[in-house]
Amino acid sequence: MAAKRLPPLNPLRAFEATARHGSLTKAAGELNVTHGAISHQIRALEQSLKVKLFDRAGQKLKLSPHGAELLPAVSSAFDGIAAATQRMTRPCSSGALSVSCVPALLSLWLIPRLGSFTAQYPDIRLKLIGSNDAADIRSPDIDVCLHYGDGSWTDCWLKKWSELELFPVVSPTLINNRPIRTVRDLADHVMLHADDGREWHTWLAAADALDLARGQRHHMSDAHLAIGAAIHGHGVALGDSVTASGLLAKGQLVTPFNLSVPAVDAFYVVCRNEVKSAPIAQVFIDWLFAERDQSAAGADVAVAGQIAIRRRRAPPRAAAVAV
């Protein structure tokens, strides 16, 4: 089959712009060429097609019957090219995305802000999974991870999302019934752990209270459960400056001390290298960082004074300790 013979592209662009504006001068301005170049391109197209495309009456241009017949097809073609180009260059804003997130961060930070993402990207369907399992990073069923760790994952793309401060938190009811006036008063309360004891050890070391007599302790599988137990008045947990800030602002938790310490680990956004190049993943990652910045500049700042009046450096990472 013989190839279809099409007119040159530049004369077609000149014709379409002139027909749309009804002016050689305006068409020349849009295409950033001279008035004479537009006139030359249109004459070349008329000679190529062997038809007259415009009727000229002085300074006015009017489409001829042949021009009126050609214009819809040319306009449609250029619109199609523009739409295809835009789809290729703009972020994809539809489809499904699977996200693995630290349970406490998912429940206490991400889900309360989910409406912001949905409003911006109503055609993206999220599957949210509460997990901090490093195996999720390699899983073909997970697209993006927001995990807590030391950032040592290899053969993947990652970027630190947020450092965090650690500090004790307790329910207002519990502290009203059993006051905590000094660090020594913690011995009379249940300590709620979300790890092997390392984080409480870090905070007690900063408070010069490693010799504190140990009372009752409960160990939870993650910070979400420990914070939940604290909200229900079951003991004192370690909160952090990201996930606990909203609870402090609402008065569901209070912090009895003006001491916070930097956590050894941090929150990271992590994904497989091939996923990072997918536009839909980039849309979500960009939103995570933008929302983080907006949160830090907004209401959570009012809470910062409660949790970071006096800070000390966390000691180097140590072996697990019994606390």
Backbone as numpy.savetxt, mean C-alpha at the origin, in Angstrom:
# Nx Ny Nz CAx CAy CAz Cx Cy Cz
-2.76 -14.15 -49.00 -3.62 -12.95 -49.00 -2.73 -11.71 -49.00
-3.03 -10.76 -49.86 -2.22 -9.55 -49.97 -2.43 -8.67 -48.75
-1.36 -8.02 -48.33 -1.45 -7.12 -47.18 -2.35 -5.93 -47.51
-3.12 -5.52 -46.50 -4.00 -4.37 -46.71 -3.17 -3.09 -46.79
-3.48 -2.29 -47.79 -2.73 -1.05 -47.97 -3.41 0.05 -47.17
-2.66 0.63 -46.22 -3.21 1.69 -45.38 -2.49 3.00 -45.68
-3.20 4.12 -45.56 -2.55 5.41 -45.74 -1.50 5.63 -44.66
-0.52 6.49 -44.89 0.48 6.81 -43.86 -0.18 7.36 -42.60
0.46 7.10 -41.46 -0.13 7.47 -40.17 -0.17 8.98 -39.96
0.91 9.67 -40.25 0.96 11.11 -39.97 -0.11 11.90 -40.72
-0.36 11.64 -42.02 -1.46 12.34 -42.69 -2.82 12.04 -42.06
-3.01 10.80 -41.61 -4.28 10.46 -40.95 -4.43 11.24 -39.64
-3.34 11.39 -38.87 -3.40 12.17 -37.63 -3.73 13.63 -37.93
-3.12 14.16 -38.99 -3.39 15.55 -39.36 -4.84 15.73 -39.77
-5.37 14.78 -40.54 -6.77 14.84 -40.96 -7.71 14.78 -39.77
-7.48 13.83 -38.87 -8.38 13.65 -37.71 -8.37 14.88 -36.81
-7.22 15.43 -36.54 -7.13 16.61 -35.67 -7.78 17.83 -36.32
-7.57 17.99 -37.63 -8.17 19.13 -38.34 -9.68 19.02 -38.38
-10.17 17.80 -38.63 -11.61 17.59 -38.68 -12.24 17.82 -37.31
-11.56 17.39 -36.27 -12.09 17.55 -34.91 -12.12 19.00 -34.49
-11.09 19.76 -34.83 -11.02 21.17 -34.44 -11.69 22.10 -35.46
-11.82 21.62 -36.72 -12.32 22.49 -37.78 -11.35 23.62 -38.08
-10.07 23.38 -37.82 -9.07 24.45 -37.97 -7.69 23.85 -38.19
-7.00 24.32 -39.22 -5.62 23.90 -39.45 -4.70 24.40 -38.33
-4.95 25.61 -37.89 -4.10 26.21 -36.86 -4.19 25.44 -35.55
-5.42 25.11 -35.12 -5.59 24.37 -33.87 -5.01 22.96 -33.98
-5.18 22.33 -35.13 -4.60 21.00 -35.34 -3.08 21.07 -35.25
-2.51 22.10 -35.85 -1.06 22.25 -35.80 -0.57 22.44 -34.36
-1.34 23.20 -33.57 -0.97 23.39 -32.17 -1.02 22.10 -31.38
-2.04 21.29 -31.61 -2.17 20.02 -30.89 -1.03 19.07 -31.22
-0.67 19.00 -32.49 0.34 18.05 -32.94 1.75 18.64 -32.90
1.83 19.90 -32.48 3.13 20.56 -32.32 3.93 20.62 -33.63
3.24 20.97 -34.70 3.87 21.17 -36.00 3.37 22.51 -36.56
3.86 22.90 -37.73 3.45 24.17 -38.31 2.14 24.04 -39.07
1.52 25.19 -39.28 0.29 25.25 -40.08 0.54 24.65 -41.46
1.69 24.98 -42.05 2.01 24.48 -43.38 2.18 22.98 -43.42
2.73 22.40 -42.34 2.93 20.95 -42.30 1.58 20.23 -42.28
0.62 20.75 -41.53 -0.70 20.14 -41.49 -1.35 20.22 -42.88
-1.27 21.36 -43.51 -1.85 21.52 -44.84 -1.21 20.56 -45.83
0.11 20.41 -45.73 0.82 19.49 -46.63 0.39 18.04 -46.41
0.23 17.64 -45.15 -0.16 16.27 -44.83 -1.56 15.96 -45.36
-2.47 16.90 -45.22 -3.83 16.67 -45.71 -3.85 16.56 -47.23
-3.09 17.43 -47.94 -3.02 17.33 -49.40 -2.43 16.00 -49.83
-1.41 15.53 -49.08 -0.80 14.24 -49.41 -1.81 13.11 -49.24
-2.65 13.19 -48.19 -3.65 12.15 -47.96 -4.71 12.18 -49.05
-5.14 13.37 -49.44 -6.13 13.49 -50.51 -5.57 12.92 -51.82
-4.30 13.19 -52.10 -3.70 12.65 -53.33 -3.59 11.14 -53.25
-3.27 10.62 -52.06 -3.15 9.17 -51.90 -4.49 8.48 -52.09
-5.55 9.07 -51.53 -6.89 8.47 -51.62 -7.63 8.85 -52.90
-7.10 9.90 -53.58 -7.72 10.40 -54.80 -9.15 10.89 -54.57
-9.32 11.53 -53.40 -10.60 12.14 -53.06 -10.33 13.47 -52.37
-11.38 14.28 -52.31 -11.29 15.54 -51.59 -11.88 15.35 -50.20
-11.12 15.72 -49.13 -11.56 15.48 -47.76 -12.20 16.70 -47.11
-11.85 17.90 -47.56 -12.41 19.12 -46.99 -12.89 20.03 -48.11
-13.98 20.74 -47.84 -14.42 21.83 -48.71 -13.95 23.11 -48.04
-13.24 23.91 -48.78 -12.68 25.13 -48.22 -13.46 26.33 -48.70
-13.92 27.13 -47.76 -14.62 28.37 -48.09 -13.95 29.49 -47.33
-12.97 30.10 -47.96 -12.18 31.13 -47.29 -11.35 30.52 -46.19
-11.51 31.00 -44.96 -10.77 30.48 -43.82 -11.46 29.30 -43.16
-12.65 28.95 -43.61 -13.42 27.89 -42.97 -13.19 26.56 -43.67
-13.16 25.49 -42.85 -13.02 24.14 -43.36 -14.26 23.34 -43.02
-14.75 22.59 -43.99 -15.90 21.74 -43.78 -15.62 20.40 -44.41
-15.94 19.33 -43.70 -15.71 17.99 -44.25 -16.51 17.79 -45.53
-15.86 17.20 -46.49 -16.56 16.79 -47.72 -17.30 15.51 -47.43
-18.15 15.05 -48.31 -18.81 13.76 -48.09 -17.80 12.63 -47.89
-16.70 12.63 -48.64 -15.68 11.59 -48.44 -15.01 11.75 -47.07
-14.73 13.00 -46.70 -14.13 13.24 -45.38 -15.04 12.82 -44.25
-16.33 13.09 -44.38 -17.31 12.68 -43.36 -17.39 11.17 -43.25
-17.19 10.48 -44.37 -17.23 9.01 -44.34 -15.97 8.44 -43.69
-14.82 9.08 -43.91 -13.56 8.57 -43.38 -13.37 8.86 -41.89
-13.88 10.01 -41.42 -13.58 10.46 -40.06 -13.96 9.48 -38.97
-15.17 8.89 -38.96 -15.51 7.98 -37.86 -14.55 6.80 -37.74
-14.13 6.23 -38.87 -13.22 5.09 -38.82 -11.85 5.50 -38.28
-11.36 6.67 -38.74 -10.05 7.13 -38.27 -10.11 7.49 -36.78
-11.16 8.19 -36.35 -11.30 8.56 -34.93 -11.38 7.33 -34.05
-12.15 6.33 -34.49 -12.29 5.10 -33.72 -10.95 4.38 -33.59
-10.19 4.38 -34.69 -8.89 3.71 -34.66 -7.93 4.40 -33.68
-7.89 5.73 -33.73 -7.00 6.45 -32.81 -7.46 6.31 -31.36
-8.76 6.29 -31.14 -9.28 6.09 -29.78 -8.87 4.71 -29.26
-8.96 3.71 -30.14 -8.57 2.36 -29.74 -7.10 2.27 -29.39
-6.26 2.91 -30.19 -4.82 2.92 -29.91 -4.54 3.62 -28.58
-5.20 4.76 -28.34 -4.99 5.50 -27.09 -5.42 4.68 -25.88
-6.57 3.99 -26.01 -7.07 3.19 -24.89 -6.13 2.03 -24.59
-5.65 1.36 -25.64 -4.73 0.24 -25.44 -3.43 0.70 -24.80
-2.93 1.85 -25.24 -1.70 2.40 -24.66 -1.89 2.73 -23.19
-3.06 3.31 -22.87 -3.33 3.66 -21.47 -3.42 2.42 -20.60
-4.04 1.36 -21.12 -4.13 0.12 -20.34 -2.76 -0.47 -20.08
-1.85 -0.31 -21.02 -0.51 -0.87 -20.86 0.35 -0.06 -19.90
0.11 1.23 -19.81 0.98 2.09 -19.01 0.43 2.43 -17.64
-0.85 2.29 -17.41 -1.39 2.61 -16.08 -1.44 1.35 -15.23
-1.42 1.47 -13.89 -1.50 0.30 -13.04 -2.82 -0.45 -13.25
-2.72 -1.77 -13.21 -3.94 -2.57 -13.33 -4.79 -2.36 -12.08
-6.05 -2.09 -12.26 -6.91 -1.80 -11.11 -8.08 -2.76 -11.01
-7.87 -3.98 -11.49 -8.91 -4.99 -11.35 -8.26 -6.36 -11.25
-8.98 -7.28 -10.61 -8.46 -8.63 -10.46 -8.42 -9.04 -9.01
-7.77 -10.18 -8.73 -7.70 -10.75 -7.39 -6.27 -10.70 -6.88
-6.12 -10.42 -5.58 -4.80 -10.34 -4.96 -4.87 -11.03 -3.60
-3.92 -11.93 -3.35 -3.87 -12.67 -2.09 -2.77 -12.09 -1.22
-3.13 -11.72 0.03 -2.20 -11.02 0.91 -2.07 -11.78 2.23
-0.83 -12.10 2.60 -0.54 -12.69 3.90 -0.01 -11.60 4.82
-0.60 -11.47 6.00 -0.24 -10.36 6.89 -0.19 -10.85 8.34
0.75 -10.31 9.10 0.82 -10.60 10.53 -0.57 -10.43 11.15
-1.08 -11.42 11.88 -2.45 -11.35 12.38 -2.79 -10.06 13.13
-1.92 -9.60 14.02 -2.22 -8.38 14.77 -2.29 -7.18 13.85
-1.36 -7.10 12.90 -1.35 -5.98 11.97 -2.57 -6.04 11.05
-2.94 -7.23 10.65 -4.10 -7.41 9.78 -5.37 -6.95 10.48
-5.57 -7.41 11.71 -6.81 -7.12 12.42 -6.88 -5.69 12.95
-5.76 -5.18 13.45 -5.78 -3.91 14.16 -5.37 -2.72 13.30
-4.70 -2.96 12.17 -4.27 -1.83 11.33 -4.85 -1.91 9.92
-4.70 -3.05 9.27 -5.09 -3.15 7.86 -6.60 -3.15 7.69
-7.31 -3.99 8.40 -8.75 -4.09 8.22 -9.47 -2.78 8.56
-9.10 -2.07 9.63 -9.77 -0.77 9.86 -9.59 0.22 8.72
-8.56 0.05 7.90 -8.30 0.97 6.79 -8.71 0.39 5.44
-9.35 -0.75 5.45 -9.69 -1.45 4.22 -10.63 -0.62 3.34
-11.47 0.19 3.96 -12.40 1.02 3.19 -11.67 1.99 2.28
-10.52 2.48 2.70 -9.73 3.38 1.86 -9.29 2.69 0.58
-8.82 1.45 0.72 -8.38 0.71 -0.48 -9.55 0.40 -1.39
-10.66 -0.06 -0.80 -11.83 -0.42 -1.60 -12.37 0.77 -2.36
-12.35 1.94 -1.73 -12.85 3.14 -2.40 -11.98 3.50 -3.61
-10.68 3.32 -3.48 -9.77 3.66 -4.57 -9.74 2.60 -5.66
-9.88 1.33 -5.27 -9.76 0.23 -6.23 -10.94 -0.75 -6.05
-12.13 -0.33 -6.41 -13.31 -1.16 -6.16 -13.32 -2.48 -6.94
-12.51 -2.60 -7.98 -12.51 -3.82 -8.79 -11.40 -4.79 -8.42
-10.66 -4.49 -7.35 -9.64 -5.43 -6.87 -10.23 -6.23 -5.71
-10.18 -7.55 -5.84 -10.70 -8.45 -4.80 -9.52 -8.96 -3.97
-9.56 -8.67 -2.68 -8.48 -9.09 -1.80 -8.83 -10.37 -1.07
-7.86 -11.25 -0.95 -7.96 -12.41 -0.07 -6.94 -12.19 1.04
-7.40 -11.96 2.26 -6.54 -11.61 3.38 -6.33 -12.81 4.29
-5.07 -13.12 4.57 -4.71 -14.30 5.35 -3.86 -13.87 6.53
-4.30 -14.18 7.75 -3.53 -13.85 8.94 -2.41 -14.85 9.14
-1.18 -14.43 8.88 -0.05 -15.36 8.97 1.26 -14.58 9.01
2.25 -15.16 9.67 3.61 -14.63 9.63 4.58 -15.75 9.28
4.10 -16.68 8.48 4.88 -17.85 8.08 5.75 -17.50 6.88
7.05 -17.65 7.01 7.97 -17.30 5.92 7.71 -18.13 4.67
7.09 -19.30 4.83 6.78 -20.12 3.66 5.79 -19.44 2.73
5.02 -18.48 3.25 4.06 -17.76 2.41 4.75 -16.99 1.29
5.98 -16.56 1.55 6.70 -15.76 0.55 6.91 -16.55 -0.73
7.13 -17.85 -0.62 7.39 -18.70 -1.78 6.13 -19.36 -2.33
5.04 -19.25 -1.58 3.81 -19.94 -1.98 3.22 -19.33 -3.25
2.87 -20.15 -4.24 2.22 -19.62 -5.45 0.81 -19.11 -5.19
0.27 -19.43 -4.01 -1.08 -18.98 -3.66 -1.09 -17.64 -2.95
0.08 -17.09 -2.64 0.20 -15.81 -1.95 0.91 -14.82 -2.86
0.35 -13.64 -3.01 0.97 -12.62 -3.87 1.88 -11.67 -3.10
1.38 -11.12 -2.00 2.14 -10.12 -1.24 2.09 -10.48 0.24
3.22 -10.32 0.93 3.27 -10.57 2.37 3.63 -9.28 3.10
2.99 -9.06 4.23 3.35 -7.98 5.15 3.71 -8.68 6.45
5.01 -8.95 6.62 5.47 -9.84 7.69 6.39 -9.13 8.67
6.51 -9.74 9.84 7.38 -9.25 10.91 8.62 -10.12 10.97
9.79 -9.51 10.94 11.01 -10.30 10.98 12.24 -9.42 10.88
13.38 -10.06 10.59 14.65 -9.33 10.53 15.04 -8.96 9.11
14.17 -9.26 8.13 14.45 -8.88 6.76 15.49 -9.73 6.08
15.74 -10.93 6.58 16.80 -11.77 6.03 16.31 -12.73 4.95
15.08 -12.58 4.49 14.57 -13.46 3.44 15.37 -13.22 2.15
15.65 -14.28 1.44 16.48 -14.18 0.23 15.69 -14.55 -1.01
16.26 -14.21 -2.18 15.66 -14.53 -3.48 14.22 -14.01 -3.59
14.00 -12.79 -3.10 12.67 -12.19 -3.18 12.85 -10.67 -3.12
11.76 -9.96 -3.40 11.78 -8.50 -3.26 11.24 -8.15 -1.88
11.89 -7.23 -1.18 11.37 -6.81 0.12 11.75 -5.36 0.37
10.95 -4.71 1.19 11.19 -3.33 1.59 10.65 -3.13 2.99
11.47 -2.52 3.86 11.01 -2.28 5.23 9.81 -1.36 5.19
8.75 -1.77 5.88 7.51 -0.99 5.90 7.44 -0.11 7.13
7.83 -0.65 8.27 7.78 0.16 9.49 8.61 -0.47 10.59
9.41 0.36 11.26 9.98 -0.04 12.53 8.93 0.19 13.60
9.15 -0.36 14.79 8.13 -0.19 15.83 8.76 -0.16 17.21
8.03 0.46 18.12 8.42 0.56 19.51 7.54 -0.37 20.35
8.11 -0.93 21.38 7.39 -1.85 22.27 7.19 -1.20 23.64
6.02 -1.45 24.25 5.70 -0.86 25.55 4.55 -1.65 26.17
4.47 -1.72 27.49 3.38 -2.46 28.14 2.03 -1.76 27.92
0.98 -2.58 27.78 -0.38 -2.07 27.66 -1.29 -2.90 28.55
-2.35 -2.26 29.03 -3.26 -2.91 29.96 -4.63 -2.27 29.80
-5.67 -2.99 30.16 -7.01 -2.42 30.06 -7.23 -1.39 31.17
-8.01 -0.34 30.89 -8.29 0.66 31.95 -8.95 0.03 33.17
-9.83 -0.93 32.96 -10.52 -1.57 34.09 -9.54 -2.28 35.00
-8.61 -3.03 34.43 -7.65 -3.77 35.23 -6.74 -2.83 36.02
-6.25 -1.79 35.38 -5.32 -0.90 36.06 -6.03 -0.06 37.12
-7.33 0.17 36.94 -8.09 0.89 37.96 -8.31 0.01 39.18
-8.52 -1.29 38.94 -8.76 -2.21 40.06 -7.46 -2.62 40.75
-6.40 -2.73 39.97 -5.10 -3.13 40.52 -4.05 -2.20 39.95
-3.82 -1.07 40.58 -2.95 -0.02 40.03 -1.53 -0.52 39.73
-0.96 0.07 38.70 0.45 -0.17 38.36 1.16 1.18 38.44
1.77 1.43 39.59 2.42 2.73 39.81 3.91 2.70 39.49
4.53 1.53 39.65 5.94 1.36 39.34 6.13 0.06 38.60
7.30 -0.12 38.04 7.61 -1.37 37.32 7.47 -2.56 38.26
7.79 -2.37 39.52 7.73 -3.48 40.48 6.31 -4.01 40.64
5.33 -3.16 40.38 3.93 -3.61 40.50 3.57 -4.65 39.44
4.38 -4.77 38.38 4.11 -5.80 37.36 4.17 -7.21 37.94
4.91 -7.36 39.04 5.01 -8.68 39.66 3.66 -9.17 40.15
2.72 -8.27 40.36 1.39 -8.64 40.86 0.39 -8.87 39.72
0.87 -8.80 38.49 -0.02 -8.96 37.34 0.44 -10.12 36.46
-0.50 -10.63 35.70 -0.19 -11.68 34.73 0.52 -11.05 33.54
1.67 -11.61 33.15 2.37 -11.14 31.96 1.92 -11.96 30.76
1.51 -11.27 29.72 1.03 -11.92 28.51 2.12 -11.86 27.45
2.55 -13.02 26.99 3.65 -13.12 26.04 3.12 -13.46 24.65
3.73 -12.86 23.63 3.41 -13.21 22.25 4.59 -13.87 21.56
5.65 -14.15 22.34 6.82 -14.84 21.78 7.43 -15.70 22.89
8.70 -16.02 22.76 9.36 -16.90 23.74 9.86 -16.15 24.97
9.54 -14.88 25.11 9.98 -14.09 26.25 11.00 -13.05 25.88
11.48 -13.05 24.63 12.53 -12.14 24.21 12.10 -10.66 24.32
10.87 -10.37 23.89 10.46 -8.97 23.83 10.25 -8.38 25.23
9.64 -9.16 26.13 9.51 -8.66 27.50 10.90 -8.50 28.13
11.81 -9.39 27.83 13.18 -9.29 28.35 13.82 -7.98 27.89
13.60 -7.61 26.63 14.14 -6.38 26.08 13.60 -5.16 26.83
12.28 -5.17 27.06 11.68 -4.01 27.74 12.12 -3.95 29.20
12.13 -5.06 29.91 12.53 -5.07 31.32 13.99 -4.66 31.47
14.84 -5.04 30.52 16.25 -4.62 30.56 16.34 -3.11 30.47
15.55 -2.51 29.58 15.56 -1.04 29.44 15.01 -0.36 30.69
14.12 -1.05 31.40 13.52 -0.49 32.62 14.34 -0.83 33.87
15.52 -1.43 33.68 16.37 -1.84 34.82 15.60 -2.74 35.78
14.86 -3.68 35.22 14.01 -4.53 36.05 14.13 -6.00 35.69
15.32 -6.42 35.26 15.49 -7.84 34.94 15.40 -8.72 36.19
15.57 -8.11 37.35 15.47 -8.88 38.59 14.03 -8.93 39.12
13.09 -8.43 38.32 11.69 -8.40 38.77 11.20 -9.81 39.06
10.55 -9.95 40.22 9.97 -11.25 40.56 8.90 -11.60 39.54
8.92 -12.82 39.05 7.98 -13.24 38.01 6.70 -13.80 38.63
5.58 -13.27 38.17 4.30 -13.80 38.62 3.75 -14.76 37.60
2.43 -14.73 37.43 1.80 -15.61 36.46 2.11 -15.16 35.03
2.13 -16.11 34.10 2.40 -15.81 32.70 1.50 -16.65 31.81
1.08 -16.05 30.72 0.39 -16.80 29.66 1.15 -16.56 28.35
1.30 -17.57 27.56 1.98 -17.46 26.26 0.96 -17.63 25.14
0.98 -16.72 24.21 0.08 -16.74 23.06 0.89 -16.98 21.78
0.21 -17.46 20.75 0.92 -17.76 19.51 1.28 -16.52 18.71
0.61 -15.41 18.98 0.95 -14.17 18.27 0.47 -12.96 19.07
0.91 -11.78 18.63 0.60 -10.54 19.36 -0.89 -10.23 19.35
-1.60 -10.64 18.30 -3.03 -10.37 18.24 -3.75 -10.99 19.43
-3.40 -12.23 19.77 -4.04 -12.90 20.89 -3.64 -12.25 22.22
-2.37 -11.88 22.35 -1.92 -11.25 23.59 -2.61 -9.90 23.81
-2.74 -9.12 22.74 -3.43 -7.84 22.85 -4.90 -8.05 23.18
-5.51 -9.06 22.55 -6.91 -9.37 22.86 -7.10 -9.75 24.31
-6.18 -10.52 24.84 -6.27 -10.90 26.26 -6.12 -9.68 27.15
-5.25 -8.75 26.76 -5.08 -7.52 27.55 -6.35 -6.68 27.52
-6.99 -6.58 26.37 -8.23 -5.80 26.26 -9.29 -6.35 27.20
-9.32 -7.68 27.35 -10.31 -8.31 28.22 -9.88 -8.32 29.68
-8.76 -7.67 29.99 -8.36 -7.54 31.38 -7.66 -8.74 31.97
-7.06 -9.59 31.13 -6.44 -10.82 31.63 -4.97 -10.65 31.98
-4.42 -9.45 31.79 -3.02 -9.26 32.13 -2.43 -8.09 31.39
-1.10 -7.99 31.45 -0.36 -6.91 30.81 0.38 -7.49 29.61
0.17 -6.90 28.44 0.84 -7.35 27.22 1.81 -6.29 26.75
2.66 -6.66 25.80 3.50 -5.68 25.13 2.81 -5.26 23.85
2.48 -3.98 23.77 1.92 -3.45 22.54 3.02 -2.85 21.70
2.68 -2.46 20.48 3.66 -1.78 19.64 3.04 -0.53 19.04
3.91 0.34 18.55 3.48 1.67 18.11 2.63 1.66 16.86
2.54 0.52 16.16 1.71 0.44 14.96 0.35 -0.17 15.28
0.34 -1.37 15.83 -0.93 -2.07 16.01 -1.72 -1.60 17.23
-1.04 -1.09 18.26 -1.75 -0.70 19.49 -2.19 0.75 19.48
-1.72 1.53 18.52 -1.99 2.97 18.57 -3.48 3.28 18.50
-4.21 2.57 17.64 -5.64 2.80 17.54 -6.38 2.44 18.82
-5.95 1.37 19.49 -6.58 0.95 20.73 -6.31 1.95 21.86
-5.12 2.53 21.86 -4.81 3.57 22.85 -5.66 4.81 22.59
-5.79 5.16 21.31 -6.56 6.36 20.96 -8.02 6.21 21.36
-8.56 4.99 21.27 -9.96 4.74 21.62 -10.14 4.51 23.12
-9.07 4.40 23.87 -9.19 4.16 25.30 -9.42 2.72 25.67
-9.28 1.79 24.70 -9.46 0.38 25.03 -8.27 -0.17 25.80
-7.11 0.46 25.59 -5.90 0.11 26.32 -5.24 1.40 26.81
-4.46 1.27 27.87 -3.63 2.37 28.33 -2.23 1.81 28.56
-1.25 2.69 28.56 0.11 2.27 28.87 0.53 2.89 30.19
0.93 2.08 31.16 1.20 2.61 32.50 2.57 3.27 32.65
3.45 3.15 31.65 4.81 3.69 31.78 5.14 4.58 30.59
6.06 5.49 30.81 6.49 6.37 29.73 7.80 5.88 29.11
7.90 4.58 28.97 9.10 3.97 28.41 8.74 3.02 27.28
9.31 3.24 26.12 9.19 2.30 25.02 10.58 1.96 24.51
10.72 0.80 23.91 12.02 0.39 23.37 11.85 -0.04 21.93
12.87 0.18 21.09 12.77 -0.27 19.71 12.73 -1.79 19.65
11.83 -2.32 18.85 11.80 -3.75 18.62 13.02 -4.16 17.80
13.52 -5.36 18.02 14.67 -5.84 17.26 14.28 -6.04 15.80
13.07 -6.56 15.57 12.60 -6.81 14.21 11.72 -5.67 13.72
11.22 -5.79 12.49 10.40 -4.75 11.89 9.38 -5.39 10.95
8.43 -4.58 10.48 7.48 -5.05 9.47 8.07 -4.82 8.08
7.95 -5.82 7.22 8.44 -5.75 5.85 7.35 -6.14 4.87
7.35 -5.48 3.72 6.54 -5.95 2.59 7.45 -6.84 1.75
6.99 -8.06 1.49 7.81 -9.06 0.81 6.98 -9.75 -0.26
7.60 -10.05 -1.39 6.92 -10.86 -2.41 7.96 -11.47 -3.34
7.53 -12.43 -4.13 8.41 -13.03 -5.12 8.76 -11.98 -6.18
9.95 -12.08 -6.74 10.42 -11.08 -7.69 9.47 -10.92 -8.87
8.93 -12.04 -9.36 8.05 -11.95 -10.52 6.71 -11.30 -10.19
6.29 -11.41 -8.93 5.03 -10.78 -8.52 5.18 -9.27 -8.43
6.35 -8.81 -7.98 6.57 -7.36 -7.81 6.33 -6.60 -9.11
6.60 -7.22 -10.25 6.43 -6.54 -11.53 4.98 -6.51 -12.01
4.10 -7.23 -11.31 2.68 -7.25 -11.70 2.03 -5.94 -11.25
1.35 -5.24 -12.18 0.76 -3.93 -11.81 -0.19 -4.01 -10.63
-1.00 -5.06 -10.53 -1.98 -5.12 -9.44 -1.29 -5.23 -8.08
-0.14 -5.95 -8.04 0.62 -6.03 -6.79 1.24 -4.68 -6.45
1.73 -3.97 -7.46 2.33 -2.67 -7.22 1.30 -1.67 -6.69
0.08 -1.75 -7.20 -1.00 -0.89 -6.71 -1.19 -1.08 -5.21
-1.25 -2.34 -4.76 -1.47 -2.62 -3.35 -0.27 -2.19 -2.51
0.93 -2.48 -2.99 2.14 -2.10 -2.25 2.23 -0.59 -2.11
1.96 0.13 -3.19 1.98 1.60 -3.12 0.96 2.12 -2.12
-0.22 1.48 -2.10 -1.26 1.89 -1.15 -0.81 1.65 0.29
-0.16 0.51 0.55 0.32 0.21 1.90 1.24 1.31 2.42
2.19 1.73 1.59 3.14 2.75 2.03 2.47 4.11 2.15
1.57 4.43 1.22 0.87 5.72 1.30 -0.01 5.78 2.54
-0.70 4.69 2.84 -1.58 4.66 4.01 -0.77 4.71 5.29
0.39 4.06 5.28 1.29 4.15 6.45 1.68 5.60 6.71
2.07 6.31 5.65 2.49 7.70 5.81 1.34 8.58 6.28
0.15 8.33 5.75 -1.02 9.13 6.15 -1.37 8.86 7.61
-1.28 7.61 8.03 -1.59 7.26 9.41 -0.61 7.92 10.37
0.67 7.91 9.99 1.69 8.50 10.85 1.50 10.00 11.00
0.95 10.62 9.95 0.75 12.07 9.98 -0.60 12.47 10.57
-1.43 11.49 10.87 -2.79 11.78 11.32 -3.00 11.56 12.80
-4.10 10.87 13.09 -4.54 10.73 14.49 -3.54 9.98 15.35
-2.78 9.04 14.77 -1.88 8.24 15.60 -0.79 9.08 16.24
-0.49 10.24 15.65 0.54 11.10 16.23 0.16 11.54 17.63
-1.13 11.73 17.87 -1.60 12.15 19.18 -1.29 11.12 20.25
-1.13 9.86 19.84 -0.86 8.80 20.79 0.63 8.68 21.07
1.44 9.21 20.16 2.88 9.01 20.26 3.44 9.50 21.59
2.87 10.57 22.12 3.36 11.09 23.38 3.21 10.12 24.53
2.21 9.25 24.44 2.00 8.28 25.51 3.03 7.17 25.48
3.53 6.85 24.30 4.30 5.63 24.15 5.78 5.85 23.90
6.22 7.08 23.74 7.61 7.28 23.39 8.22 8.51 24.07
7.82 8.76 25.31 8.36 9.90 26.02 9.85 9.69 26.31
10.21 8.47 26.66 11.60 8.17 26.96 11.94 6.82 26.34
12.95 6.82 25.49 13.32 5.58 24.79 14.76 5.20 25.13
15.00 3.92 25.10 16.36 3.43 25.23 16.61 2.46 24.08
17.86 2.32 23.73 18.21 1.40 22.64 17.96 -0.03 23.10
17.42 -0.83 22.20 17.24 -2.23 22.51 18.59 -2.92 22.54
18.81 -3.86 23.44 20.08 -4.58 23.45 20.19 -5.46 22.22
21.39 -5.93 21.88 21.54 -6.79 20.71 20.69 -8.03 20.85
20.33 -8.60 19.69 19.52 -9.83 19.68 20.21 -10.90 20.51
19.44 -11.48 21.42 20.02 -12.49 22.30 19.28 -13.80 22.13
19.81 -14.82 22.75 19.13 -16.12 22.72 17.83 -16.00 23.50
16.91 -16.94 23.26 15.62 -16.91 23.95 15.85 -16.99 25.45
15.06 -16.24 26.18 15.18 -16.22 27.63 13.83 -16.52 28.23
13.85 -17.10 29.39 12.60 -17.39 30.10 12.24 -16.18 30.93
11.07 -15.62 30.65 10.61 -14.45 31.38 9.26 -14.74 31.99
